Amino acid sequence: MLKIELRQMFRSNGLIDDVVVYGVPEDYRQFSEKVKAAISSPGAVMLSYDSPVCMEISKSDESKVLFTSLQNKSNKYLSMEDWNARSILRVVGSEAVLRELSAFLSDVSRRGEGYSYISEFSVSKEYSCLAPEWRLHVQNT
């Protein structure tokens, strides 16, 4: 089962979210299949993990780039407490973008121990510069 760790990093442009995902190759294959399922699903596909963060994958034909964000259910932040309690990692892309992401995750599962970044998912599609960077760690059992 994937484990998601959230971090906040200070950069020249302010405080940004940073996501670290840990899993064995089978976890990344299952993640890839869930991304595929989101392509044909009428609504978002939810993934729950052994962490306080869940993932929501959805198709949006308007999204020409892969966009991810850490949010809460209502996407409203009336206080710092609301901001710090964000627990939904949303993943949004068009059908073509999600297909490439699925293929990338499947490839990550075959690379062996090490890590990759989600922004490497495609040379032809972009990863939004406004989205947090994800480090995808593949661990051997």
C-alpha positions in Angstrom: 0.0 0.0 0.0 1.4 3.4 -0.9 2.4 5.7 1.9 2.1 9.4 1.2 4.2 11.9 3.2 3.5 15.6 3.0 6.1 18.3 3.5 6.2 22.0 3.2 9.3 23.6 1.8 10.4 27.2 1.8 11.4 28.5 -1.6 12.1 31.9 -3.0 8.5 32.1 -4.1 7.1 31.2 -0.7 6.0 28.1 1.1 5.2 25.2 -1.2 3.8 21.7 -0.8 6.1 18.8 -1.4 4.8 15.2 -1.7 6.8 12.0 -1.2 5.2 8.7 -2.1 6.6 5.4 -1.0 5.6 2.0 -2.3 6.7 -1.3 -3.7 6.4 -2.0 -7.5 3.0 -3.6 -7.1 1.7 -0.4 -5.4 2.7 1.7 -8.4 1.1 -0.8 -10.8 -2.2 -0.5 -8.8 -1.9 3.3 -8.8 -1.5 3.1 -12.6 -4.6 1.0 -12.9 -6.6 3.5 -10.8 -5.5 6.3 -13.1 -6.7 4.3 -16.0 -10.0 3.7 -14.2 -10.5 7.5 -13.7 -10.4 8.0 -17.5 -13.7 6.2 -18.0 -15.2 7.0 -14.6 -18.1 9.6 -14.6 -16.7 10.9 -11.3 -13.5 11.1 -9.4 -11.8 7.8 -8.4 -10.8 7.8 -4.7 -7.8 6.0 -3.3 -7.2 5.6 0.4 -3.9 4.7 1.9 -2.3 3.9 5.2 -1.8 7.6 5.8 -4.0 10.6 6.7 -4.0 11.6 3.0 -6.3 10.2 0.4 -6.0 10.7 -3.4 -8.7 11.8 -5.8 -8.1 11.3 -9.5 -10.4 12.9 -12.1 -10.6 13.5 -15.8 -11.1 17.0 -17.0 -11.0 17.7 -20.8 -10.2 21.3 -20.1 -6.9 20.3 -18.4 -4.2 20.2 -21.0 -1.5 19.7 -18.3 -1.3 17.4 -15.3 -2.3 19.3 -12.3 -2.2 18.1 -8.7 -3.0 20.0 -5.5 -3.4 19.3 -1.8 -6.8 20.4 -0.6 -9.6 19.8 1.8 -13.1 18.5 0.9 -14.7 21.9 0.4 -11.5 23.6 -1.0 -12.1 26.5 1.4 -9.5 27.8 3.9 -10.9 30.2 6.4 -8.1 29.7 8.8 -4.5 28.3 9.1 -6.0 25.4 10.9 -8.1 24.6 7.7 -5.0 25.0 5.6 -2.9 22.7 7.7 -5.7 20.1 7.8 -5.7 19.5 4.0 -5.9 15.8 3.4 -7.0 15.2 -0.2 -4.4 15.0 -2.9 -6.2 15.8 -6.1 -4.9 14.7 -9.5 -6.5 16.2 -12.6 -5.8 15.8 -16.3 -7.4 15.2 -19.7 -7.8 11.7 -21.1 -4.5 11.9 -23.0 -2.6 13.3 -19.9 -4.0 10.6 -17.6 -3.1 7.9 -20.1 0.5 9.1 -20.2 0.5 9.3 -16.4 -0.8 5.7 -16.1 1.9 4.5 -18.5 4.6 6.4 -16.6 3.5 4.9 -13.2 3.6 1.4 -14.8 7.1 2.1 -16.0 8.1 3.4 -12.6 7.0 0.1 -11.1 9.5 -1.7 -13.4 12.6 0.5 -12.7 13.5 -1.1 -9.5 14.5 0.6 -6.2 15.0 4.3 -6.5 13.0 7.4 -7.1 11.5 9.5 -9.9 9.6 12.8 -10.0 6.1 13.0 -11.2 7.1 16.0 -13.5 9.1 13.4 -15.6 5.8 11.7 -16.6 5.9 13.1 -20.1 8.1 14.9 -22.6 5.1 16.1 -24.6 2.7 17.0 -21.8 3.5 19.4 -19.1 3.2 19.1 -15.3 1.7 22.4 -14.0 4.3 24.7 -12.4 1.7 25.6 -9.8 1.4 22.0 -8.6 3.5 20.5 -5.8 6.4 18.3 -6.9 6.1 14.6 -6.1 9.0 12.3 -5.4 8.0 8.7 -6.2 10.1 6.2 -4.2 10.0 2.6 -5.3 11.1 0.3 -2.5 11.9 -3.4 -2.7 10.1 -5.7 -0.3 
